């Protein structure tokens, strides 16, 4: 397994679609987490102190066998399928520093 960064950018006014598809999106992340394959994952708030303003995208750092596997996983995400994401960039990632909190 190797680490990959999945950086997704939301389309404008994506919040209603995020809310509708959040449970399915989270279920896929929970499955990766159960396999200890997530380093971190979360949304990117437009206004950090007020998530009700919506999100500009998501960042996921997760382990996959290959870049092709990581890209396929990202393309099958419910947020991608539903049109929450306008674009997704998947790249290899090398953790150097890790949080200890």
SEFIZA-3560 file (N, C-alpha, C; in Angstrom, 3 decimals):
REM SEFIZA-3560
<numar><xx>0.845</xx><yy>-1.184</yy><zz>0.000</zz><atom>N</atom></numar>
<numar><xx>0.000</xx><yy>0.000</yy><zz>0.000</zz><atom>CA</atom></numar>
<numar><xx>0.887</xx><yy>1.243</yy><zz>0.000</zz><atom>C</atom></numar>
<numar><xx>0.397</xx><yy>2.257</yy><zz>-0.640</zz><atom>N</atom></numar>
<numar><xx>1.080</xx><yy>3.547</yy><zz>-0.639</zz><atom>CA</atom></numar>
<numar><xx>0.041</xx><yy>4.651</yy><zz>-0.442</zz><atom>C</atom></numar>
<numar><xx>0.515</xx><yy>5.800</yy><zz>0.015</zz><atom>N</atom></numar>
<numar><xx>-0.378</xx><yy>6.911</yy><zz>0.325</zz><atom>CA</atom></numar>
<numar><xx>-0.643</xx><yy>7.762</yy><zz>-0.915</zz><atom>C</atom></numar>
<numar><xx>-1.882</xx><yy>8.266</yy><zz>-0.979</zz><atom>N</atom></numar>
<numar><xx>-2.283</xx><yy>9.158</yy><zz>-2.063</zz><atom>CA</atom></numar>
<numar><xx>-3.090</xx><yy>10.312</yy><zz>-1.497</zz><atom>C</atom></numar>
<numar><xx>-2.938</xx><yy>11.468</yy><zz>-2.129</zz><atom>N</atom></numar>
<numar><xx>-3.729</xx><yy>12.648</yy><zz>-1.804</zz><atom>CA</atom></numar>
<numar><xx>-4.865</xx><yy>12.732</yy><zz>-2.810</zz><atom>C</atom></numar>
<numar><xx>-6.072</xx><yy>12.825</yy><zz>-2.299</zz><atom>N</atom></numar>
<numar><xx>-7.234</xx><yy>13.060</yy><zz>-3.147</zz><atom>CA</atom></numar>
<numar><xx>-7.735</xx><yy>14.455</yy><zz>-2.787</zz><atom>C</atom></numar>
<numar><xx>-7.579</xx><yy>15.380</yy><zz>-3.716</zz><atom>N</atom></numar>
<numar><xx>-7.990</xx><yy>16.770</yy><zz>-3.507</zz><atom>CA</atom></numar>
<numar><xx>-9.155</xx><yy>17.045</yy><zz>-4.451</zz><atom>C</atom></numar>
<numar><xx>-10.314</xx><yy>17.282</yy><zz>-3.873</zz><atom>N</atom></numar>
<numar><xx>-11.519</xx><yy>17.507</yy><zz>-4.665</zz><atom>CA</atom></numar>
<numar><xx>-11.989</xx><yy>18.941</yy><zz>-4.492</zz><atom>C</atom></numar>
<numar><xx>-12.366</xx><yy>19.558</yy><zz>-5.590</zz><atom>N</atom></numar>
<numar><xx>-12.912</xx><yy>20.913</yy><zz>-5.549</zz><atom>CA</atom></numar>
<numar><xx>-14.412</xx><yy>20.844</yy><zz>-5.811</zz><atom>C</atom></numar>
<numar><xx>-15.169</xx><yy>21.487</yy><zz>-4.925</zz><atom>N</atom></numar>
<numar><xx>-16.621</xx><yy>21.511</yy><zz>-5.061</zz><atom>CA</atom></numar>
<numar><xx>-17.068</xx><yy>22.440</yy><zz>-6.181</zz><atom>C</atom></numar>
<numar><xx>-18.212</xx><yy>22.131</yy><zz>-6.736</zz><atom>N</atom></numar>
<numar><xx>-18.845</xx><yy>23.070</yy><zz>-7.659</zz><atom>CA</atom></numar>
<numar><xx>-19.480</xx><yy>24.169</yy><zz>-6.809</zz><atom>C</atom></numar>
<numar><xx>-19.852</xx><yy>25.260</yy><zz>-7.418</zz><atom>N</atom></numar>
<numar><xx>-20.499</xx><yy>26.363</yy><zz>-6.710</zz><atom>CA</atom></numar>
<numar><xx>-21.828</xx><yy>25.871</yy><zz>-6.141</zz><atom>C</atom></numar>
<numar><xx>-22.144</xx><yy>26.315</yy><zz>-4.940</zz><atom>N</atom></numar>
<numar><xx>-23.413</xx><yy>25.973</yy><zz>-4.280</zz><atom>CA</atom></numar>
<numar><xx>-23.602</xx><yy>24.470</yy><zz>-4.102</zz><atom>C</atom></numar>
<numar><xx>-22.558</xx><yy>23.796</yy><zz>-3.674</zz><atom>N</atom></numar>
<numar><xx>-22.597</xx><yy>22.340</yy><zz>-3.529</zz><atom>CA</atom></numar>
<numar><xx>-23.231</xx><yy>21.864</yy><zz>-2.224</zz><atom>C</atom></numar>
<numar><xx>-23.457</xx><yy>22.754</yy><zz>-1.267</zz><atom>N</atom></numar>
<numar><xx>-23.883</xx><yy>22.328</yy><zz>0.064</zz><atom>CA</atom></numar>
<numar><xx>-25.142</xx><yy>21.452</yy><zz>0.062</zz><atom>C</atom></numar>
<numar><xx>-26.209</xx><yy>21.792</yy><zz>-0.667</zz><atom>N</atom></numar>
<numar><xx>-27.381</xx><yy>20.905</yy><zz>-0.652</zz><atom>CA</atom></numar>
<numar><xx>-27.067</xx><yy>19.486</yy><zz>-1.142</zz><atom>C</atom></numar>
<numar><xx>-26.230</xx><yy>19.382</yy><zz>-2.168</zz><atom>N</atom></numar>
<numar><xx>-25.849</xx><yy>18.052</yy><zz>-2.655</zz><atom>CA</atom></numar>
<numar><xx>-24.957</xx><yy>17.324</yy><zz>-1.650</zz><atom>C</atom></numar>
<numar><xx>-24.108</xx><yy>18.058</yy><zz>-0.959</zz><atom>N</atom></numar>
<numar><xx>-23.272</xx><yy>17.449</yy><zz>0.080</zz><atom>CA</atom></numar>
<numar><xx>-24.149</xx><yy>16.848</yy><zz>1.166</zz><atom>C</atom></numar>
<numar><xx>-25.133</xx><yy>17.617</yy><zz>1.608</zz><atom>N</atom></numar>
<numar><xx>-26.012</xx><yy>17.152</yy><zz>2.682</zz><atom>CA</atom></numar>
<numar><xx>-26.754</xx><yy>15.890</yy><zz>2.253</zz><atom>C</atom></numar>
<numar><xx>-27.273</xx><yy>15.876</yy><zz>1.038</zz><atom>N</atom></numar>
<numar><xx>-28.033</xx><yy>14.737</yy><zz>0.530</zz><atom>CA</atom></numar>
<numar><xx>-27.183</xx><yy>13.479</yy><zz>0.403</zz><atom>C</atom></numar>
<numar><xx>-25.918</xx><yy>13.620</yy><zz>0.038</zz><atom>N</atom></numar>
<numar><xx>-25.057</xx><yy>12.466</yy><zz>-0.245</zz><atom>CA</atom></numar>
<numar><xx>-24.013</xx><yy>12.176</yy><zz>0.826</zz><atom>C</atom></numar>
<numar><xx>-24.082</xx><yy>12.911</yy><zz>1.925</zz><atom>N</atom></numar>
<numar><xx>-23.053</xx><yy>12.796</yy><zz>2.961</zz><atom>CA</atom></numar>
<numar><xx>-22.974</xx><yy>11.392</yy><zz>3.558</zz><atom>C</atom></numar>
<numar><xx>-24.096</xx><yy>10.781</yy><zz>3.857</zz><atom>N</atom></numar>
<numar><xx>-24.088</xx><yy>9.469</yy><zz>4.503</zz><atom>CA</atom></numar>
<numar><xx>-23.370</xx><yy>8.416</yy><zz>3.644</zz><atom>C</atom></numar>
<numar><xx>-23.653</xx><yy>8.392</yy><zz>2.354</zz><atom>N</atom></numar>
<numar><xx>-23.001</xx><yy>7.426</yy><zz>1.455</zz><atom>CA</atom></numar>
<numar><xx>-21.511</xx><yy>7.734</yy><zz>1.322</zz><atom>C</atom></numar>
<numar><xx>-21.166</xx><yy>9.023</yy><zz>1.244</zz><atom>N</atom></numar>
<numar><xx>-19.764</xx><yy>9.436</yy><zz>1.161</zz><atom>CA</atom></numar>
<numar><xx>-19.013</xx><yy>8.998</yy><zz>2.415</zz><atom>C</atom></numar>
<numar><xx>-19.598</xx><yy>9.262</yy><zz>3.580</zz><atom>N</atom></numar>
<numar><xx>-18.962</xx><yy>8.900</yy><zz>4.851</zz><atom>CA</atom></numar>
<numar><xx>-18.829</xx><yy>7.393</yy><zz>5.012</zz><atom>C</atom></numar>
<numar><xx>-19.781</xx><yy>6.624</yy><zz>4.516</zz><atom>N</atom></numar>
<numar><xx>-19.715</xx><yy>5.164</yy><zz>4.627</zz><atom>CA</atom></numar>
<numar><xx>-18.472</xx><yy>4.624</yy><zz>3.925</zz><atom>C</atom></numar>
<numar><xx>-18.136</xx><yy>5.194</yy><zz>2.780</zz><atom>N</atom></numar>
<numar><xx>-16.932</xx><yy>4.751</yy><zz>2.057</zz><atom>CA</atom></numar>
<numar><xx>-15.670</xx><yy>5.119</yy><zz>2.831</zz><atom>C</atom></numar>
<numar><xx>-15.671</xx><yy>6.314</yy><zz>3.431</zz><atom>N</atom></numar>
<numar><xx>-14.523</xx><yy>6.721</yy><zz>4.244</zz><atom>CA</atom></numar>
<numar><xx>-14.420</xx><yy>5.853</yy><zz>5.497</zz><atom>C</atom></numar>
<numar><xx>-15.562</xx><yy>5.548</yy><zz>6.115</zz><atom>N</atom></numar>
<numar><xx>-15.560</xx><yy>4.677</yy><zz>7.296</zz><atom>CA</atom></numar>
<numar><xx>-14.977</xx><yy>3.303</yy><zz>6.961</zz><atom>C</atom></numar>
<numar><xx>-15.269</xx><yy>2.795</yy><zz>5.763</zz><atom>N</atom></numar>
<numar><xx>-14.728</xx><yy>1.494</yy><zz>5.350</zz><atom>CA</atom></numar>
<numar><xx>-13.203</xx><yy>1.553</yy><zz>5.239</zz><atom>C</atom></numar>
<numar><xx>-12.686</xx><yy>2.631</yy><zz>4.659</zz><atom>N</atom></numar>
<numar><xx>-11.225</xx><yy>2.793</yy><zz>4.595</zz><atom>CA</atom></numar>
<numar><xx>-10.628</xx><yy>2.927</yy><zz>5.991</zz><atom>C</atom></numar>
<numar><xx>-11.305</xx><yy>3.686</yy><zz>6.850</zz><atom>N</atom></numar>
<numar><xx>-10.821</xx><yy>3.884</yy><zz>8.216</zz><atom>CA</atom></numar>
<numar><xx>-10.778</xx><yy>2.557</yy><zz>8.970</zz><atom>C</atom></numar>
<numar><xx>-11.776</xx><yy>1.719</yy><zz>8.760</zz><atom>N</atom></numar>
<numar><xx>-11.817</xx><yy>0.413</yy><zz>9.428</zz><atom>CA</atom></numar>
<numar><xx>-10.635</xx><yy>-0.465</yy><zz>9.001</zz><atom>C</atom></numar>
<numar><xx>-10.114</xx><yy>-0.216</yy><zz>7.809</zz><atom>N</atom></numar>
<numar><xx>-8.956</xx><yy>-0.950</yy><zz>7.312</zz><atom>CA</atom></numar>
<numar><xx>-7.646</xx><yy>-0.218</yy><zz>7.611</zz><atom>C</atom></numar>
<numar><xx>-7.724</xx><yy>0.848</yy><zz>8.417</zz><atom>N</atom></numar>
<numar><xx>-6.549</xx><yy>1.656</yy><zz>8.794</zz><atom>CA</atom></numar>
<numar><xx>-5.850</xx><yy>2.232</yy><zz>7.559</zz><atom>C</atom></numar>
<numar><xx>-6.658</xx><yy>2.697</yy><zz>6.582</zz><atom>N</atom></numar>
<numar><xx>-6.102</xx><yy>3.208</yy><zz>5.325</zz><atom>CA</atom></numar>
<numar><xx>-6.292</xx><yy>4.711</yy><zz>5.164</zz><atom>C</atom></numar>
<numar><xx>-6.726</xx><yy>5.405</yy><zz>6.216</zz><atom>N</atom></numar>
<numar><xx>-6.880</xx><yy>6.855</yy><zz>6.125</zz><atom>CA</atom></numar>
<numar><xx>-5.897</xx><yy>7.516</yy><zz>7.078</zz><atom>C</atom></numar>
<numar><xx>-5.115</xx><yy>8.434</yy><zz>6.538</zz><atom>N</atom></numar>
<numar><xx>-4.217</xx><yy>9.242</yy><zz>7.349</zz><atom>CA</atom></numar>
<numar><xx>-4.997</xx><yy>10.427</yy><zz>7.908</zz><atom>C</atom></numar>
<numar><xx>-5.781</xx><yy>11.061</yy><zz>7.040</zz><atom>N</atom></numar>
<numar><xx>-6.701</xx><yy>12.125</yy><zz>7.446</zz><atom>CA</atom></numar>
<numar><xx>-7.681</xx><yy>12.354</yy><zz>6.306</zz><atom>C</atom></numar>
<numar><xx>-8.811</xx><yy>12.948</yy><zz>6.635</zz><atom>N</atom></numar>
<numar><xx>-9.810</xx><yy>13.277</yy><zz>5.617</zz><atom>CA</atom></numar>
<numar><xx>-10.747</xx><yy>14.325</yy><zz>6.193</zz><atom>C</atom></numar>
<numar><xx>-11.194</xx><yy>15.228</yy><zz>5.341</zz><atom>N</atom></numar>
<numar><xx>-12.153</xx><yy>16.216</yy><zz>5.808</zz><atom>CA</atom></numar>
<numar><xx>-12.484</xx><yy>17.252</yy><zz>4.748</zz><atom>C</atom></numar>
<numar><xx>-13.559</xx><yy>17.991</yy><zz>4.996</zz><atom>N</atom></numar>
<numar><xx>-13.978</xx><yy>19.043</yy><zz>4.073</zz><atom>CA</atom></numar>
<numar><xx>-13.165</xx><yy>20.314</yy><zz>4.279</zz><atom>C</atom></numar>
<numar><xx>-13.214</xx><yy>21.185</yy><zz>3.265</zz><atom>N</atom></numar>
<numar><xx>-12.513</xx><yy>22.466</yy><zz>3.306</zz><atom>CA</atom></numar>
<numar><xx>-13.560</xx><yy>23.580</yy><zz>3.385</zz><atom>C</atom></numar>
<numar><xx>-13.813</xx><yy>24.098</yy><zz>4.599</zz><atom>N</atom></numar>
<numar><xx>-14.848</xx><yy>25.123</yy><zz>4.754</zz><atom>CA</atom></numar>
<numar><xx>-14.493</xx><yy>26.415</yy><zz>4.015</zz><atom>C</atom></numar>
<numar><xx>-15.493</xx><yy>27.030</yy><zz>3.428</zz><atom>N</atom></numar>
<numar><xx>-15.296</xx><yy>28.332</yy><zz>2.780</zz><atom>CA</atom></numar>
<numar><xx>-14.958</xx><yy>29.369</yy><zz>3.843</zz><atom>C</atom></numar>
<numar><xx>-15.710</xx><yy>29.350</yy><zz>4.943</zz><atom>N</atom></numar>
<numar><xx>-15.464</xx><yy>30.228</yy><zz>6.086</zz><atom>CA</atom></numar>
<numar><xx>-15.132</xx><yy>29.308</yy><zz>7.269</zz><atom>C</atom></numar>
<numar><xx>-13.877</xx><yy>29.271</yy><zz>7.710</zz><atom>N</atom></numar>
<numar><xx>-13.466</xx><yy>28.300</yy><zz>8.725</zz><atom>CA</atom></numar>
<numar><xx>-14.335</xx><yy>28.283</yy><zz>9.984</zz><atom>C</atom></numar>
<numar><xx>-14.794</xx><yy>29.424</yy><zz>10.417</zz><atom>N</atom></numar>
<numar><xx>-15.574</xx><yy>29.487</yy><zz>11.655</zz><atom>CA</atom></numar>
<numar><xx>-17.060</xx><yy>29.218</yy><zz>11.442</zz><atom>C</atom></numar>
<numar><xx>-17.500</xx><yy>29.028</yy><zz>10.180</zz><atom>N</atom></numar>
<numar><xx>-18.927</xx><yy>28.854</yy><zz>9.903</zz><atom>CA</atom></numar>
<numar><xx>-19.156</xx><yy>27.856</yy><zz>8.764</zz><atom>C</atom></numar>
<numar><xx>-19.148</xx><yy>26.534</yy><zz>9.083</zz><atom>N</atom></numar>
<numar><xx>-19.330</xx><yy>25.536</yy><zz>8.030</zz><atom>CA</atom></numar>
<numar><xx>-20.684</xx><yy>25.618</yy><zz>7.333</zz><atom>C</atom></numar>
<numar><xx>-21.640</xx><yy>26.323</yy><zz>7.917</zz><atom>N</atom></numar>
<numar><xx>-22.940</xx><yy>26.493</yy><zz>7.264</zz><atom>CA</atom></numar>
<numar><xx>-22.827</xx><yy>27.319</yy><zz>5.985</zz><atom>C</atom></numar>
<numar><xx>-21.688</xx><yy>27.972</yy><zz>5.778</zz><atom>N</atom></numar>
<numar><xx>-21.462</xx><yy>28.749</yy><zz>4.558</zz><atom>CA</atom></numar>
<numar><xx>-21.082</xx><yy>27.855</yy><zz>3.386</zz><atom>C</atom></numar>
<numar><xx>-20.843</xx><yy>26.578</yy><zz>3.661</zz><atom>N</atom></numar>
<numar><xx>-20.498</xx><yy>25.637</yy><zz>2.605</zz><atom>CA</atom></numar>
<numar><xx>-19.027</xx><yy>25.295</yy><zz>2.580</zz><atom>C</atom></numar>
<numar><xx>-18.659</xx><yy>24.538</yy><zz>1.568</zz><atom>N</atom></numar>
<numar><xx>-17.304</xx><yy>24.016</yy><zz>1.470</zz><atom>CA</atom></numar>
<numar><xx>-16.756</xx><yy>24.231</yy><zz>0.064</zz><atom>C</atom></numar>
<numar><xx>-15.447</xx><yy>24.389</yy><zz>-0.006</zz><atom>N</atom></numar>
<numar><xx>-14.807</xx><yy>24.577</yy><zz>-1.309</zz><atom>CA</atom></numar>
<numar><xx>-14.274</xx><yy>23.259</yy><zz>-1.866</zz><atom>C</atom></numar>
<numar><xx>-14.253</xx><yy>22.220</yy><zz>-1.043</zz><atom>N</atom></numar>
<numar><xx>-13.754</xx><yy>20.936</yy><zz>-1.491</zz><atom>CA</atom></numar>
<numar><xx>-13.476</xx><yy>20.003</yy><zz>-0.335</zz><atom>C</atom></numar>
<numar><xx>-12.690</xx><yy>18.974</yy><zz>-0.615</zz><atom>N</atom></numar>
<numar><xx>-12.332</xx><yy>17.960</yy><zz>0.378</zz><atom>CA</atom></numar>
<numar><xx>-10.887</xx><yy>17.532</yy><zz>0.170</zz><atom>C</atom></numar>
<numar><xx>-10.273</xx><yy>17.077</yy><zz>1.254</zz><atom>N</atom></numar>
<numar><xx>-8.932</xx><yy>16.513</yy><zz>1.198</zz><atom>CA</atom></numar>
<numar><xx>-8.971</xx><yy>15.151</yy><zz>1.874</zz><atom>C</atom></numar>
<numar><xx>-8.461</xx><yy>14.150</yy><zz>1.173</zz><atom>N</atom></numar>
<numar><xx>-8.384</xx><yy>12.796</yy><zz>1.719</zz><atom>CA</atom></numar>
<numar><xx>-6.960</xx><yy>12.303</yy><zz>1.489</zz><atom>C</atom></numar>
<numar><xx>-6.326</xx><yy>11.825</yy><zz>2.545</zz><atom>N</atom></numar>
<numar><xx>-5.022</xx><yy>11.175</yy><zz>2.437</zz><atom>CA</atom></numar>
<numar><xx>-5.256</xx><yy>9.722</yy><zz>2.814</zz><atom>C</atom></numar>
<numar><xx>-5.163</xx><yy>8.833</yy><zz>1.821</zz><atom>N</atom></numar>
<numar><xx>-5.527</xx><yy>7.437</yy><zz>2.043</zz><atom>CA</atom></numar>
<numar><xx>-4.580</xx><yy>6.508</yy><zz>1.302</zz><atom>C</atom></numar>
<numar><xx>-4.533</xx><yy>5.265</yy><zz>1.756</zz><atom>N</atom></numar>
<numar><xx>-3.653</xx><yy>4.256</yy><zz>1.175</zz><atom>CA</atom></numar>
<numar><xx>-4.400</xx><yy>3.394</yy><zz>0.161</zz><atom>C</atom></numar>
<numar><xx>-3.749</xx><yy>3.184</yy><zz>-0.976</zz><atom>N</atom></numar>
<numar><xx>-4.257</xx><yy>2.314</yy><zz>-2.034</zz><atom>CA</atom></numar>
<numar><xx>-3.079</xx><yy>1.544</yy><zz>-2.603</zz><atom>C</atom></numar>
<numar><xx>-3.368</xx><yy>0.472</yy><zz>-3.316</zz><atom>N</atom></numar>
<numar><xx>-2.297</xx><yy>-0.326</yy><zz>-3.942</zz><atom>CA</atom></numar>
<numar><xx>-1.593</xx><yy>0.455</yy><zz>-5.041</zz><atom>C</atom></numar>
<numar><xx>-2.374</xx><yy>1.142</yy><zz>-5.885</zz><atom>N</atom></numar>
<numar><xx>-1.805</xx><yy>1.847</yy><zz>-7.029</zz><atom>CA</atom></numar>
<numar><xx>-2.497</xx><yy>3.191</yy><zz>-7.232</zz><atom>C</atom></numar>
<numar><xx>-1.877</xx><yy>4.033</yy><zz>-8.024</zz><atom>N</atom></numar>
<numar><xx>-2.490</xx><yy>5.307</yy><zz>-8.396</zz><atom>CA</atom></numar>
<numar><xx>-3.807</xx><yy>5.062</yy><zz>-9.119</zz><atom>C</atom></numar>
<numar><xx>-3.844</xx><yy>4.067</yy><zz>-9.984</zz><atom>N</atom></numar>
<numar><xx>-5.081</xx><yy>3.743</yy><zz>-10.702</zz><atom>CA</atom></numar>
<numar><xx>-6.193</xx><yy>3.358</yy><zz>-9.724</zz><atom>C</atom></numar>
<numar><xx>-5.867</xx><yy>2.618</yy><zz>-8.668</zz><atom>N</atom></numar>
<numar><xx>-6.861</xx><yy>2.252</yy><zz>-7.657</zz><atom>CA</atom></numar>
<numar><xx>-7.377</xx><yy>3.482</yy><zz>-6.928</zz><atom>C</atom></numar>
<numar><xx>-6.475</xx><yy>4.395</yy><zz>-6.592</zz><atom>N</atom></numar>
<numar><xx>-6.870</xx><yy>5.627</yy><zz>-5.899</zz><atom>CA</atom></numar>
<numar><xx>-7.781</xx><yy>6.466</yy><zz>-6.791</zz><atom>C</atom></numar>
<numar><xx>-7.431</xx><yy>6.582</yy><zz>-8.067</zz><atom>N</atom></numar>
<numar><xx>-8.259</xx><yy>7.358</yy><zz>-8.997</zz><atom>CA</atom></numar>
<numar><xx>-9.634</xx><yy>6.715</yy><zz>-9.179</zz><atom>C</atom></numar>
<numar><xx>-9.658</xx><yy>5.404</yy><zz>-9.292</zz><atom>N</atom></numar>
<numar><xx>-10.943</xx><yy>4.705</yy><zz>-9.451</zz><atom>CA</atom></numar>
<numar><xx>-11.819</xx><yy>4.906</yy><zz>-8.219</zz><atom>C</atom></numar>
<numar><xx>-11.213</xx><yy>4.820</yy><zz>-7.031</zz><atom>N</atom></numar>
<numar><xx>-11.968</xx><yy>5.026</yy><zz>-5.798</zz><atom>CA</atom></numar>
<numar><xx>-12.558</xx><yy>6.435</yy><zz>-5.775</zz><atom>C</atom></numar>
<numar><xx>-11.761</xx><yy>7.424</yy><zz>-6.150</zz><atom>N</atom></numar>
<numar><xx>-12.222</xx><yy>8.818</yy><zz>-6.149</zz><atom>CA</atom></numar>
<numar><xx>-13.351</xx><yy>9.021</yy><zz>-7.158</zz><atom>C</atom></numar>
<numar><xx>-13.252</xx><yy>8.420</yy><zz>-8.316</zz><atom>N</atom></numar>
<numar><xx>-14.281</xx><yy>8.578</yy><zz>-9.346</zz><atom>CA</atom></numar>
<numar><xx>-15.609</xx><yy>7.933</yy><zz>-8.935</zz><atom>C</atom></numar>
<numar><xx>-15.543</xx><yy>6.928</yy><zz>-8.057</zz><atom>N</atom></numar>
<numar><xx>-16.747</xx><yy>6.228</yy><zz>-7.611</zz><atom>CA</atom></numar>
<numar><xx>-17.355</xx><yy>6.837</yy><zz>-6.349</zz><atom>C</atom></numar>
<numar><xx>-16.760</xx><yy>7.904</yy><zz>-5.850</zz><atom>N</atom></numar>
<numar><xx>-17.274</xx><yy>8.521</yy><zz>-4.624</zz><atom>CA</atom></numar>
<numar><xx>-18.660</xx><yy>9.100</yy><zz>-4.875</zz><atom>C</atom></numar>
<numar><xx>-19.586</xx><yy>8.933</yy><zz>-3.939</zz><atom>N</atom></numar>
<numar><xx>-20.927</xx><yy>9.488</yy><zz>-4.098</zz><atom>CA</atom></numar>
<numar><xx>-20.949</xx><yy>10.994</yy><zz>-4.345</zz><atom>C</atom></numar>
<numar><xx>-20.005</xx><yy>11.742</yy><zz>-3.763</zz><atom>N</atom></numar>
<numar><xx>-19.947</xx><yy>13.181</yy><zz>-4.023</zz><atom>CA</atom></numar>
<numar><xx>-19.591</xx><yy>13.452</yy><zz>-5.481</zz><atom>C</atom></numar>
<numar><xx>-18.718</xx><yy>12.638</yy><zz>-6.047</zz><atom>N</atom></numar>
<numar><xx>-18.342</xx><yy>12.807</yy><zz>-7.453</zz><atom>CA</atom></numar>
<numar><xx>-19.525</xx><yy>12.459</yy><zz>-8.354</zz><atom>C</atom></numar>
<numar><xx>-20.147</xx><yy>11.346</yy><zz>-8.079</zz><atom>N</atom></numar>
<numar><xx>-21.274</xx><yy>10.883</yy><zz>-8.892</zz><atom>CA</atom></numar>
<numar><xx>-22.442</xx><yy>11.868</yy><zz>-8.833</zz><atom>C</atom></numar>
<numar><xx>-22.688</xx><yy>12.444</yy><zz>-7.659</zz><atom>N</atom></numar>
<numar><xx>-23.819</xx><yy>13.361</yy><zz>-7.477</zz><atom>CA</atom></numar>
<numar><xx>-23.546</xx><yy>14.763</yy><zz>-7.999</zz><atom>C</atom></numar>
<numar><xx>-22.294</xx><yy>15.062</yy><zz>-8.347</zz><atom>N</atom></numar>
<numar><xx>-21.978</xx><yy>16.389</yy><zz>-8.859</zz><atom>CA</atom></numar>
<numar><xx>-21.560</xx><yy>17.392</yy><zz>-7.801</zz><atom>C</atom></numar>
<numar><xx>-21.255</xx><yy>16.930</yy><zz>-6.594</zz><atom>N</atom></numar>
<numar><xx>-20.725</xx><yy>17.828</yy><zz>-5.563</zz><atom>CA</atom></numar>
<numar><xx>-19.366</xx><yy>18.345</yy><zz>-6.009</zz><atom>C</atom></numar>
<numar><xx>-18.541</xx><yy>17.420</yy><zz>-6.479</zz><atom>N</atom></numar>
<numar><xx>-17.191</xx><yy>17.778</yy><zz>-6.906</zz><atom>CA</atom></numar>
<numar><xx>-17.182</xx><yy>18.223</yy><zz>-8.363</zz><atom>C</atom></numar>
<numar><xx>-16.513</xx><yy>19.340</yy><zz>-8.593</zz><atom>N</atom></numar>
<numar><xx>-16.300</xx><yy>19.823</yy><zz>-9.957</zz><atom>CA</atom></numar>
<numar><xx>-15.075</xx><yy>19.153</yy><zz>-10.577</zz><atom>C</atom></numar>
<numar><xx>-14.078</xx><yy>18.897</yy><zz>-9.725</zz><atom>N</atom></numar>
<numar><xx>-12.868</xx><yy>18.228</yy><zz>-10.190</zz><atom>CA</atom></numar>
<numar><xx>-12.210</xx><yy>17.487</yy><zz>-9.040</zz><atom>C</atom></numar>
<numar><xx>-11.422</xx><yy>16.475</yy><zz>-9.400</zz><atom>N</atom></numar>
<numar><xx>-10.684</xx><yy>15.694</yy><zz>-8.406</zz><atom>CA</atom></numar>
<numar><xx>-9.265</xx><yy>15.479</yy><zz>-8.927</zz><atom>C</atom></numar>
<numar><xx>-8.294</xx><yy>15.749</yy><zz>-8.065</zz><atom>N</atom></numar>
<numar><xx>-6.889</xx><yy>15.549</yy><zz>-8.389</zz><atom>CA</atom></numar>
<numar><xx>-6.350</xx><yy>14.482</yy><zz>-7.447</zz><atom>C</atom></numar>
<numar><xx>-5.772</xx><yy>13.424</yy><zz>-7.993</zz><atom>N</atom></numar>
<numar><xx>-5.219</xx><yy>12.334</yy><zz>-7.188</zz><atom>CA</atom></numar>
<numar><xx>-3.725</xx><yy>12.248</yy><zz>-7.477</zz><atom>C</atom></numar>
<numar><xx>-2.926</xx><yy>12.293</yy><zz>-6.406</zz><atom>N</atom></numar>
<numar><xx>-1.467</xx><yy>12.263</yy><zz>-6.552</zz><atom>CA</atom></numar>
<numar><xx>-0.844</xx><yy>11.405</yy><zz>-5.457</zz><atom>C</atom></numar>
<numar><xx>0.320</xx><yy>10.827</yy><zz>-5.737</zz><atom>N</atom></numar>
<numar><xx>1.046</xx><yy>10.122</yy><zz>-4.683</zz><atom>CA</atom></numar>
<numar><xx>1.397</xx><yy>11.102</yy><zz>-3.554</zz><atom>C</atom></numar>
<numar><xx>1.455</xx><yy>10.582</yy><zz>-2.344</zz><atom>N</atom></numar>
<numar><xx>1.741</xx><yy>11.410</yy><zz>-1.177</zz><atom>CA</atom></numar>
<numar><xx>2.725</xx><yy>10.666</yy><zz>-0.286</zz><atom>C</atom></numar>
<numar><xx>3.690</xx><yy>11.407</yy><zz>0.249</zz><atom>N</atom></numar>
<numar><xx>4.672</xx><yy>10.817</yy><zz>1.158</zz><atom>CA</atom></numar>
<numar><xx>4.587</xx><yy>11.515</yy><zz>2.506</zz><atom>C</atom></numar>
<numar><xx>4.029</xx><yy>10.847</yy><zz>3.522</zz><atom>N</atom></numar>
<numar><xx>3.975</xx><yy>11.475</yy><zz>4.840</zz><atom>CA</atom></numar>
<numar><xx>5.383</xx><yy>11.632</yy><zz>5.413</zz><atom>C</atom></numar>
<numar><xx>5.671</xx><yy>12.832</yy><zz>5.892</zz><atom>N</atom></numar>
<numar><xx>6.954</xx><yy>13.094</yy><zz>6.530</zz><atom>CA</atom></numar>
<numar><xx>6.715</xx><yy>13.437</yy><zz>7.997</zz><atom>C</atom></numar>
<numar><xx>5.799</xx><yy>14.343</yy><zz>8.252</zz><atom>N</atom></numar>
<numar><xx>5.449</xx><yy>14.716</yy><zz>9.616</zz><atom>CA</atom></numar>
<numar><xx>4.032</xx><yy>14.220</yy><zz>9.905</zz><atom>C</atom></numar>
<numar><xx>3.827</xx><yy>13.737</yy><zz>11.114</zz><atom>N</atom></numar>
<numar><xx>2.503</xx><yy>13.266</yy><zz>11.515</zz><atom>CA</atom></numar>
<numar><xx>2.116</xx><yy>13.953</yy><zz>12.824</zz><atom>C</atom></numar>
<numar><xx>0.845</xx><yy>14.294</yy><zz>12.904</zz><atom>N</atom></numar>
<numar><xx>0.340</xx><yy>14.931</yy><zz>14.118</zz><atom>CA</atom></numar>
<numar><xx>0.364</xx><yy>13.926</yy><zz>15.267</zz><atom>C</atom></numar>
<numar><xx>0.555</xx><yy>14.445</yy><zz>16.462</zz><atom>N</atom></numar>
<numar><xx>0.570</xx><yy>13.590</yy><zz>17.644</zz><atom>CA</atom></numar>
<numar><xx>-0.539</xx><yy>13.978</yy><zz>18.611</zz><atom>C</atom></numar>
<numar><xx>-1.564</xx><yy>14.649</yy><zz>18.105</zz><atom>N</atom></numar>
<numar><xx>-2.665</xx><yy>15.071</yy><zz>18.982</zz><atom>CA</atom></numar>
<numar><xx>-3.646</xx><yy>13.966</yy><zz>19.219</zz><atom>C</atom></numar>
//
